[in-house]
Amino acid sequence: MPFIRVETNVDVTGEDFTAGISKLIAGNLGKPESFVMVCVHSGLKMSFGGKFDPCALLTLKSLGLQASQCKELSSALTGFMGEKLGISADRIYIEFADHDREMFGWNGGTFG
């Protein structure tokens, strides 16, 4: 059930960005893309370090996410953001979170 939320002050148009980050998450986590949910909030009024240059906050939640996976995921995600949106790696924060299976609902129940 990987879920990624992208919040950025860069305008994101079309579906290529969303499709690309969905594939990246599925591939890096080894999970079926059919369970990956992507939510993109773009064109926001955001600042980082008091400046309004391109920046982003990413939130990635996934059942079973291990701390040992986060460094590689951080590298892959910041690289993707730089390539697709021109955002410098030092202007991106990423929050990683794991959840207990019983604490995440889907299909009228939970994963636990």
FENTAKA-V119185 format. One record per residue. N is the residue number from 1. RES is the residue in one small letter. SS is DSSP state (@ for helix, = for strand, . for the rest). PHI is phi in whole degrees, -180 to 180 (none if undefined). BURIAL is I if it has 16 or more other C-alpha atoms within 10 Angstrom, else O. Layout:
# FENTAKA-V119185
N_RES_SS_PHI_BURIAL + N_RES_SS_PHI_BURIAL
This chain:
# FENTAKA-V119185
1_m_._none_I + 2_p_._-59_I + 3_f_=_-130_I + 4_i_=_-126_I + 5_r_=_-113_I + 6_v_=_-114_I + 7_e_=_-119_I + 8_t_=_-151_I + 9_n_._-91_I + 10_v_._-87_I + 11_d_._-76_O + 12_v_._-110_I + 13_t_._-120_O + 14_g_._74_O + 15_e_._-108_O + 16_d_@_-61_O + 17_f_@_-62_O + 18_t_@_-63_I + 19_a_@_-64_O + 20_g_@_-66_O + 21_i_@_-72_I + 22_s_@_-63_I + 23_k_@_-64_I + 24_l_@_-61_I + 25_i_@_-64_I + 26_a_@_-59_I + 27_g_@_-65_O + 28_n_@_-72_O + 29_l_@_-95_I + 30_g_._67_O + 31_k_._-117_O + 32_p_._-64_O + 33_e_@_-63_I + 34_s_@_-63_O + 35_f_@_-105_O + 36_v_._-83_I + 37_m_=_-114_I + 38_v_=_-122_I + 39_c_=_-129_O + 40_v_=_-116_O + 41_h_=_-113_O + 42_s_._-120_I + 43_g_._68_O + 44_l_._-78_O + 45_k_._-84_O + 46_m_._-134_I + 47_s_._-131_O + 48_f_=_-140_O + 49_g_._65_O + 50_g_._79_O + 51_k_=_-117_O + 52_f_._-103_O + 53_d_._-63_O + 54_p_._-51_I + 55_c_._-152_I + 56_a_=_-157_I + 57_l_=_-122_I + 58_l_=_-113_I + 59_t_=_-123_I + 60_l_=_-119_I + 61_k_=_-120_I + 62_s_._-157_I + 63_l_._-64_I + 64_g_._79_O + 65_l_._-64_I + 66_q_._-103_O + 67_a_@_-56_O + 68_s_@_-67_O + 69_q_@_-87_O + 70_c_@_-69_I + 71_k_@_-64_O + 72_e_@_-66_O + 73_l_@_-63_I + 74_s_@_-61_I + 75_s_@_-63_O + 76_a_@_-65_I + 77_l_@_-69_I + 78_t_@_-68_I + 79_g_@_-63_I + 80_f_@_-63_I + 81_m_@_-64_I + 82_g_@_-67_I + 83_e_@_-66_O + 84_k_@_-84_O + 85_l_@_-121_I + 86_g_._71_O + 87_i_._-93_I + 88_s_._-67_I + 89_a_@_-58_I + 90_d_@_-83_O + 91_r_@_-122_I + 92_i_=_-130_I + 93_y_=_-108_O + 94_i_=_-131_I + 95_e_=_-103_O + 96_f_=_-108_I + 97_a_=_-148_I + 98_d_._-107_O + 99_h_._-129_O + 100_d_._-66_O + 101_r_@_-58_O + 102_e_@_-73_O + 103_m_@_-102_O + 104_f_._-134_O + 105_g_=_-91_O + 106_w_=_-167_O + 107_n_._56_O + 108_g_._81_O + 109_g_=_-144_O + 110_t_=_-128_O + 111_f_._-83_O + 112_g_._-99_O
